[in-house]
Amino acid sequence: MPEGTPIETPDETSDETPDAPSAERRHLAAEKKNQRYVWWYLAYFLFGIHIVAFVMIYAISHAK
């Protein structure tokens, strides 16, 4: 490296804003919240499938 070439530090070349960690933290919190909703939707869906299956089994077993 030539003597006159300035060495740039990552802080000088970064395009991120000062509140980037806060934005990342908000993004991670939103992602965690969305993931929790996905698990709840999956739980309700599976519960509903089982209810439908039990009703169908009951209907078939009591059909004449």
N, C-alpha and C positions, 0 to 999 in steps of 0.2 A: 504494500500500500504506500503510495507516495506521501511525503511529509505534509503537503499542503491540503490533502483531502480531509475535510471534517468528518468525524464519526458521528452518525446520528443515533441517538438513543431511541428506544421504543416509545418513550413518552413524547418525543418531538414529532414522530411520524404517525402517531395514533390519530385516527379520524373519529374516535369515539368521544362522546360528550362527557362532561364530568359526572353526570348522573347515570352513566351507563350501568354501574353495579346495581343501582336502584331499579333501573328498567329491567335488568336481568332478573333481579329478585322478584319483581312483580310478575314477570313472565313465568318464572318457575312456580310461583304461588298460583297463578291462573291455571297452569298446566296440571298442578296437583289437584286443584278443585275440579277441573274437567275430568281428570282420571277418576276421581271419586264418583262423579256423576255417571260415568260409563259403567263402573262397577255396580252402582245402584240400578241402572237400567237393565244390566245383564241379570241381576238378581230378580228383579220383577218379571223379566221375560221368562226366565227359567221357572219361576214359581207359577206363572200363568200357564206355561206349557204343561206342567204337572197337574194343575187343576183341570185343564181340558182333557188330559189323558185319563184322569180318574173318573171324570164324568162320562167319557166314552166307554170305559171299562164297565162302569155301573150300568149304562144304557144297554150295552151288549149282553151283559150277564142277566139282565132283567127283561130282555125282549122275549116276546112269545112267538 
